[in-house]
């Protein structure tokens, strides 16, 4: 579930850097990398949930570290239009994914085997995890959108539904 949250935020941060008018080439390049890694995190999280085991822990650890680095680089490349809340939330979730992958790698080294019977998540555990991720991810995605839309005068455009 943490991979899904981190993937959504990373993809949103990356997409914002790509589509924002006036983005520099560095921000667009970092954004493209973030979108790719965000989509990979979504796919990996789905595969882990479907199989009930932590798959490809080395790739997960590397992907988490790479996404952390790109998030930090994007904050430096375009600080005015990169959400600090989005970057912080993604970083926390990426650390959770990386720690789980590192723990799995350590168990593999200690036990000498990667085989482990699948352990599906209980419905209650899944609901609790989904609620926690939603509480973290939803505000981060909103802040990411606001950062992308931020004008030079420091305001964010407001959409009115009353026809004016």
TORFIDO-308001 format. One record per residue (C-alpha): residue number from 0; residue in three letters; z, x, y. Coordinates in nm, 3 decimals, padded with zeros to 5 digits. Last residue first. Layout:
# residues N
<papa seq="NUM" type="ALA" w="Z" u="X" v="Y"/>
...
***
This chain:
# residues 164
<papa seq="163" type="UNK" w="-01.302" u="-01.905" v="03.359"/>
<papa seq="162" type="UNK" w="-01.376" u="-02.102" v="03.039"/>
<papa seq="161" type="UNK" w="-01.013" u="-02.147" v="02.930"/>
<papa seq="160" type="UNK" w="-01.036" u="-01.890" v="02.651"/>
<papa seq="159" type="UNK" w="-00.958" u="-01.588" v="02.864"/>
<papa seq="158" type="UNK" w="-01.015" u="-01.237" v="02.738"/>
<papa seq="157" type="UNK" w="-00.811" u="-00.979" v="02.924"/>
<papa seq="156" type="UNK" w="-00.957" u="-00.639" v="03.000"/>
<papa seq="155" type="UNK" w="-00.707" u="-00.353" v="02.970"/>
<papa seq="154" type="UNK" w="-00.585" u="-00.184" v="03.287"/>
<papa seq="153" type="UNK" w="-00.518" u="00.183" v="03.355"/>
<papa seq="152" type="UNK" w="-00.762" u="00.223" v="03.646"/>
<papa seq="151" type="UNK" w="-01.000" u="00.420" v="03.420"/>
<papa seq="150" type="UNK" w="-01.020" u="00.126" v="03.184"/>
<papa seq="149" type="UNK" w="-00.843" u="00.101" v="02.848"/>
<papa seq="148" type="UNK" w="-01.062" u="-00.073" v="02.588"/>
<papa seq="147" type="UNK" w="-01.014" u="00.200" v="02.327"/>
<papa seq="146" type="UNK" w="-00.640" u="00.216" v="02.392"/>
<papa seq="145" type="UNK" w="-00.610" u="-00.163" v="02.368"/>
<papa seq="144" type="UNK" w="-00.788" u="-00.168" v="02.031"/>
<papa seq="143" type="UNK" w="-00.559" u="00.103" v="01.894"/>
<papa seq="142" type="UNK" w="-00.253" u="-00.082" v="02.025"/>
<papa seq="141" type="UNK" w="-00.361" u="-00.392" v="01.834"/>
<papa seq="140" type="UNK" w="-00.422" u="-00.188" v="01.518"/>
<papa seq="139" type="UNK" w="-00.078" u="-00.027" v="01.550"/>
<papa seq="138" type="UNK" w="00.087" u="-00.365" v="01.605"/>
<papa seq="137" type="UNK" w="-00.067" u="-00.495" v="01.278"/>
<papa seq="136" type="UNK" w="-00.006" u="-00.178" v="01.074"/>
<papa seq="135" type="UNK" w="00.373" u="-00.142" v="01.083"/>
<papa seq="134" type="UNK" w="00.479" u="-00.504" v="01.028"/>
<papa seq="133" type="UNK" w="00.188" u="-00.554" v="00.788"/>
<papa seq="132" type="UNK" w="00.292" u="-00.247" v="00.587"/>
<papa seq="131" type="UNK" w="00.646" u="-00.380" v="00.554"/>
<papa seq="130" type="UNK" w="00.523" u="-00.724" v="00.451"/>
<papa seq="129" type="UNK" w="00.276" u="-00.583" v="00.198"/>
<papa seq="128" type="UNK" w="00.545" u="-00.361" v="00.044"/>
<papa seq="127" type="UNK" w="00.784" u="-00.657" v="00.015"/>
<papa seq="126" type="UNK" w="00.513" u="-00.876" v="-00.138"/>
<papa seq="125" type="UNK" w="00.411" u="-00.607" v="-00.387"/>
<papa seq="124" type="UNK" w="00.770" u="-00.542" v="-00.487"/>
<papa seq="123" type="UNK" w="00.824" u="-00.915" v="-00.542"/>
<papa seq="122" type="UNK" w="00.505" u="-00.941" v="-00.748"/>
<papa seq="121" type="UNK" w="00.609" u="-00.643" v="-00.959"/>
<papa seq="120" type="UNK" w="00.398" u="-00.328" v="-00.938"/>
<papa seq="119" type="UNK" w="00.211" u="-00.230" v="-01.248"/>
<papa seq="118" type="UNK" w="00.331" u="00.085" v="-01.424"/>
<papa seq="117" type="UNK" w="00.048" u="00.239" v="-01.620"/>
<papa seq="116" type="UNK" w="00.155" u="00.475" v="-01.898"/>
<papa seq="115" type="UNK" w="00.159" u="00.837" v="-01.804"/>
<papa seq="114" type="UNK" w="-00.075" u="01.115" v="-01.891"/>
<papa seq="113" type="UNK" w="-00.086" u="01.404" v="-01.646"/>
<papa seq="112" type="UNK" w="00.087" u="01.647" v="-01.876"/>
<papa seq="111" type="UNK" w="00.268" u="01.979" v="-01.838"/>
<papa seq="110" type="UNK" w="00.604" u="01.816" v="-01.772"/>
<papa seq="109" type="UNK" w="00.699" u="02.037" v="-01.476"/>
<papa seq="108" type="UNK" w="00.348" u="02.090" v="-01.340"/>
<papa seq="107" type="UNK" w="00.260" u="01.721" v="-01.378"/>
<papa seq="106" type="UNK" w="00.592" u="01.619" v="-01.224"/>
<papa seq="105" type="UNK" w="00.523" u="01.844" v="-00.924"/>
<papa seq="104" type="UNK" w="00.175" u="01.698" v="-00.883"/>
<papa seq="103" type="UNK" w="00.321" u="01.345" v="-00.887"/>
<papa seq="102" type="UNK" w="00.577" u="01.441" v="-00.624"/>
<papa seq="101" type="UNK" w="00.302" u="01.590" v="-00.407"/>
<papa seq="100" type="UNK" w="00.099" u="01.269" v="-00.438"/>
<papa seq="99" type="UNK" w="00.398" u="01.054" v="-00.343"/>
<papa seq="98" type="UNK" w="00.477" u="01.284" v="-00.051"/>
<papa seq="97" type="UNK" w="00.115" u="01.273" v="00.067"/>
<papa seq="96" type="UNK" w="00.107" u="00.893" v="00.055"/>
<papa seq="95" type="UNK" w="00.437" u="00.865" v="00.246"/>
<papa seq="94" type="UNK" w="00.322" u="01.131" v="00.496"/>
<papa seq="93" type="UNK" w="00.001" u="00.933" v="00.546"/>
<papa seq="92" type="UNK" w="00.203" u="00.620" v="00.625"/>
<papa seq="91" type="UNK" w="00.406" u="00.804" v="00.890"/>
<papa seq="90" type="UNK" w="00.092" u="00.961" v="01.036"/>
<papa seq="89" type="UNK" w="-00.094" u="00.630" v="01.051"/>
<papa seq="88" type="UNK" w="00.197" u="00.472" v="01.238"/>
<papa seq="87" type="UNK" w="00.216" u="00.764" v="01.482"/>
<papa seq="86" type="UNK" w="-00.160" u="00.769" v="01.547"/>
<papa seq="85" type="UNK" w="-00.169" u="00.395" v="01.603"/>
<papa seq="84" type="UNK" w="00.133" u="00.406" v="01.834"/>
<papa seq="83" type="UNK" w="-00.017" u="00.700" v="02.023"/>
<papa seq="82" type="UNK" w="-00.336" u="00.500" v="02.066"/>
<papa seq="81" type="UNK" w="-00.637" u="00.717" v="02.138"/>
<papa seq="80" type="UNK" w="-00.823" u="00.637" v="02.460"/>
<papa seq="79" type="UNK" w="-00.635" u="00.850" v="02.714"/>
<papa seq="78" type="UNK" w="-00.569" u="01.129" v="02.463"/>
<papa seq="77" type="UNK" w="-00.935" u="01.195" v="02.379"/>
<papa seq="76" type="UNK" w="-00.971" u="01.541" v="02.223"/>
<papa seq="75" type="UNK" w="-00.598" u="01.608" v="02.184"/>
<papa seq="74" type="UNK" w="-00.517" u="01.278" v="02.012"/>
<papa seq="73" type="UNK" w="-00.839" u="01.316" v="01.809"/>
<papa seq="72" type="UNK" w="-00.718" u="01.655" v="01.685"/>
<papa seq="71" type="UNK" w="-00.385" u="01.508" v="01.579"/>
<papa seq="70" type="UNK" w="-00.554" u="01.229" v="01.386"/>
<papa seq="69" type="UNK" w="-00.799" u="01.477" v="01.234"/>
<papa seq="68" type="UNK" w="-00.511" u="01.695" v="01.110"/>
<papa seq="67" type="UNK" w="-00.324" u="01.398" v="00.964"/>
<papa seq="66" type="UNK" w="-00.645" u="01.276" v="00.798"/>
<papa seq="65" type="UNK" w="-00.701" u="01.617" v="00.639"/>
<papa seq="64" type="UNK" w="-00.341" u="01.629" v="00.514"/>
<papa seq="63" type="UNK" w="-00.364" u="01.283" v="00.359"/>
<papa seq="62" type="UNK" w="-00.702" u="01.360" v="00.206"/>
<papa seq="61" type="UNK" w="-00.571" u="01.683" v="00.056"/>
<papa seq="60" type="UNK" w="-00.267" u="01.507" v="-00.092"/>
<papa seq="59" type="UNK" w="-00.481" u="01.224" v="-00.227"/>
<papa seq="58" type="UNK" w="-00.738" u="01.468" v="-00.367"/>
<papa seq="57" type="UNK" w="-00.462" u="01.663" v="-00.542"/>
<papa seq="56" type="UNK" w="-00.299" u="01.342" v="-00.669"/>
<papa seq="55" type="UNK" w="-00.618" u="01.212" v="-00.832"/>
<papa seq="54" type="UNK" w="-00.478" u="00.877" v="-00.944"/>
<papa seq="53" type="UNK" w="-00.123" u="00.748" v="-00.895"/>
<papa seq="52" type="UNK" w="-00.077" u="00.490" v="-01.167"/>
<papa seq="51" type="UNK" w="-00.085" u="00.111" v="-01.192"/>
<papa seq="50" type="UNK" w="-00.460" u="00.102" v="-01.255"/>
<papa seq="49" type="UNK" w="-00.554" u="-00.167" v="-01.002"/>
<papa seq="48" type="UNK" w="-00.299" u="-00.057" v="-00.740"/>
<papa seq="47" type="UNK" w="-00.409" u="00.304" v="-00.765"/>
<papa seq="46" type="UNK" w="-00.777" u="00.205" v="-00.746"/>
<papa seq="45" type="UNK" w="-00.713" u="-00.012" v="-00.442"/>
<papa seq="44" type="UNK" w="-00.523" u="00.266" v="-00.266"/>
<papa seq="43" type="UNK" w="-00.806" u="00.509" v="-00.342"/>
<papa seq="42" type="UNK" w="-01.066" u="00.273" v="-00.195"/>
<papa seq="41" type="UNK" w="-00.864" u="00.214" v="00.122"/>
<papa seq="40" type="UNK" w="-00.788" u="00.585" v="00.156"/>
<papa seq="39" type="UNK" w="-01.159" u="00.668" v="00.118"/>
<papa seq="38" type="UNK" w="-01.242" u="00.417" v="00.391"/>
<papa seq="37" type="UNK" w="-00.992" u="00.587" v="00.622"/>
<papa seq="36" type="UNK" w="-01.126" u="00.932" v="00.530"/>
<papa seq="35" type="UNK" w="-01.481" u="00.827" v="00.620"/>
<papa seq="34" type="UNK" w="-01.370" u="00.654" v="00.940"/>
<papa seq="33" type="UNK" w="-01.157" u="00.953" v="01.040"/>
<papa seq="32" type="UNK" w="-01.446" u="01.193" v="00.987"/>
<papa seq="31" type="UNK" w="-01.672" u="00.978" v="01.203"/>
<papa seq="30" type="UNK" w="-01.404" u="00.965" v="01.473"/>
<papa seq="29" type="UNK" w="-01.368" u="01.342" v="01.475"/>
<papa seq="28" type="UNK" w="-01.743" u="01.372" v="01.528"/>
<papa seq="27" type="UNK" w="-01.743" u="01.102" v="01.799"/>
<papa seq="26" type="UNK" w="-01.446" u="01.266" v="01.973"/>
<papa seq="25" type="UNK" w="-01.620" u="01.604" v="01.971"/>
<papa seq="24" type="UNK" w="-01.948" u="01.452" v="02.093"/>
<papa seq="23" type="UNK" w="-01.778" u="01.297" v="02.396"/>
<papa seq="22" type="UNK" w="-01.705" u="00.927" v="02.415"/>
<papa seq="21" type="UNK" w="-01.845" u="00.768" v="02.730"/>
<papa seq="20" type="UNK" w="-01.867" u="00.416" v="02.594"/>
<papa seq="19" type="UNK" w="-01.623" u="00.375" v="02.306"/>
<papa seq="18" type="UNK" w="-01.812" u="00.323" v="01.981"/>
<papa seq="17" type="UNK" w="-01.728" u="00.645" v="01.795"/>
<papa seq="16" type="UNK" w="-01.372" u="00.705" v="01.914"/>
<papa seq="15" type="UNK" w="-01.282" u="00.343" v="01.847"/>
<papa seq="14" type="UNK" w="-01.433" u="00.362" v="01.501"/>
<papa seq="13" type="UNK" w="-01.219" u="00.667" v="01.424"/>
<papa seq="12" type="UNK" w="-00.895" u="00.506" v="01.542"/>
<papa seq="11" type="UNK" w="-00.981" u="00.188" v="01.349"/>
<papa seq="10" type="UNK" w="-01.073" u="00.382" v="01.032"/>
<papa seq="9" type="UNK" w="-00.748" u="00.578" v="01.055"/>
<papa seq="8" type="UNK" w="-00.548" u="00.258" v="01.110"/>
<papa seq="7" type="UNK" w="-00.703" u="00.078" v="00.815"/>
<papa seq="6" type="UNK" w="-00.673" u="00.382" v="00.589"/>
<papa seq="5" type="UNK" w="-00.309" u="00.440" v="00.681"/>
<papa seq="4" type="UNK" w="-00.226" u="00.080" v="00.597"/>
<papa seq="3" type="UNK" w="-00.424" u="00.086" v="00.275"/>
<papa seq="2" type="UNK" w="-00.279" u="00.422" v="00.172"/>
<papa seq="1" type="UNK" w="00.070" u="00.288" v="00.237"/>
<papa seq="0" type="UNK" w="00.000" u="00.000" v="00.000"/>
***
